Amino acid sequence: MDLKDDAMNFDDTPQEAAFRTEAKAWIAANAPKQYEEELRKSSLGRTQLKGANILEVAKAWQKKKADAMKAEAEEKAKADSADIRKRLDEVASMIPKDTNDADYHAMTDAQARADEVFSDFGMRAPRPQKGETPSLYERRCVRMLKEHSPTWKGADVGSKAFADDTSFAIVRDQVYREAKQTAMNPVNVPIGQLRMIEKKRDGHTIREFVGDPRSWMDPMAGATQLRGTGSFLHGNLGKN
């Protein structure tokens, strides 16, 4: 039998080490140290204290530990309850809700505004997610488009600084405007390519193209031929 393999490991796990450190700190801060010196000198049969009842001191110390444990348990229960409430709220926000006329039209308008910009990049605006309000939808669209906005490219539009809808509307309009300008700039279209921009107007579909005209002109131009005159004619090659 190899005793080495069956040896007991007395090393603390990281969790045990953390608990040990926390417990030692609490005892150092709360133990009745005023009796420490006297108790250290006492013998096994001598458990009396000068000026205090040893039984009452022991009861008070046990109560203090119990109260601390109860307070910690209550604090943990509150934290767990808050975490559960947060998760329930997140789940509740994902449950489809009946949409009134005002919210429906607000979402329709928000998606139409976004689609007008996304279409300039040859894309469609994203669909609203379940439980998403028009305000949250527009913030998501702005996060997707702000890379095309020199003014707001590096801004965190999801921060508390943009929580107010009225202030955010100013940012949204500027991001959309600058993104459209970026989309219409031929410099942002790869060389040799065209980008189609499709728009709906008065029931008609209008298609515009930006980019490099050679992407469709060159194929129709056919092979390129070079012509020369004078000393460059084929009959004169090698005579000069």
Stockholm file with secondary structure:
# STOCKHOLM 1.0

chainA/1-240         MDLKDDAMNFDDTPQEAAFRTEAKAWIAANAPKQYEEELRKSSLGRTQLKGANILEVAKAWQKKKADAMKAEAEEKAKADSADIRKRLDEVASMIPKDTNDADYHAMTDAQARADEVFSDFGMRAPRPQKGETPSLYERRCVRMLKEHSPTWKGADVGSKAFADDTSFAIVRDQVYREAKQTAMNPVNVPIGQLRMIEKKRDGHTIREFVGDPRSWMDPMAGATQLRGTGSFLHGNLGKN
#=GR chainA/1-240 SS CCTTTTCCCCCCCHHHHHHHHHHHHHHHHHSCGGGHHHHHHCCTTCCCBTTBCHHHHHHHHHHHHHHHHHHHHHHHHHHHHHHHHHHHHHHHHHSCCCCCHHHHHHHHHHHHHHHHHHGGGTCCCCCCCTTCCHHHHHHHHHHHHGGGCTTTTTCCTTSGGGCSHHHHHHHHHHHHHHHHHHHHCGGGSCTTCEEEEEEEETTEEEEEEEECTHHHHHHHHCSCCCCCCGGGSGGGTTTC
#=GC SS_cons         CCTTTTCCCCCCCHHHHHHHHHHHHHHHHHSCGGGHHHHHHCCTTCCCBTTBCHHHHHHHHHHHHHHHHHHHHHHHHHHHHHHHHHHHHHHHHHSCCCCCHHHHHHHHHHHHHHHHHHGGGTCCCCCCCTTCCHHHHHHHHHHHHGGGCTTTTTCCTTSGGGCSHHHHHHHHHHHHHHHHHHHHCGGGSCTTCEEEEEEEETTEEEEEEEECTHHHHHHHHCSCCCCCCGGGSGGGTTTC
//
